């Protein structure tokens, strides 16, 4: 059984979260305040998902290290 692509998934999620974070700052600077909260929430969700993917990766490796 091949190992799931945890590294690629967590990296992509973190990159998306970072891009959304920068978009949040840019939207706030350009006066689109009504969109800032929803984009910031999406950024936090992406970062949280990336962190949980890393936790899953660690647990997967511990489970299969025997």
RABELUR-V152723 format. One record per backbone hydrogen bond with DSSP energy under -0.5 kcal/mol. NH is the residue of the N-H (numbers start at 1). CO is the residue of the C=O. If there is no record, write none. Layout:
# RABELUR-V152723
<<NH | CO> <NH | CO>>
This chain:
# RABELUR-V152723
<<6 | 4> <9 | 5> <10 | 6> <11 | 7> <12 | 8> <13 | 9> <14 | 10> <15 | 11> <16 | 12> <17 | 13> <18 | 14> <19 | 15> <20 | 16> <21 | 17> <22 | 18> <23 | 19> <24 | 20> <25 | 21> <26 | 22> <27 | 23> <28 | 24> <29 | 25> <30 | 26> <31 | 28> <32 | 27> <33 | 31> <35 | 32> <36 | 32> <36 | 33> <37 | 33> <39 | 35> <40 | 36> <41 | 37> <42 | 38> <43 | 39> <44 | 40> <45 | 41> <46 | 42> <47 | 43> <48 | 44> <49 | 45> <50 | 46> <51 | 47> <52 | 48> <53 | 49> <54 | 50> <55 | 51> <56 | 52> <57 | 53> <58 | 54> <59 | 55> <60 | 56> <61 | 57> <62 | 58> <63 | 59> <64 | 60> <65 | 62>>
